[in-house]
Amino acid sequence: MPMTVKAHHEPRGVSVQSWLVFALMLPLCAIGEGASSLLSRFARRGAGGGAPRGSWRAEAYSQASIATSYALMAISMLQSSERRNRPERPS
């Protein structure tokens, strides 16, 4: 007869508190970003126009390509500084 223990375990990784923090912070960050975008747009109109800022997709693509290049540089540096064992000398 197998003996089993039934216990309720919380899923590992993400707790309820972190989900609550995320659920509260996401709308606040979205509202803050939208407000800063609107304010900068109104400030540009009042200051005589200025160069329009690129779309958020173009900016995201640019930032992603920069992050990718840094990651590739880090990988190549780690591989170049890899510690290799010396071959053993016969005695």
Secondary structure as UniProt FT lines:
FT   HELIX           16..46
FT   TURN            47..48
FT   HELIX           56..80
//
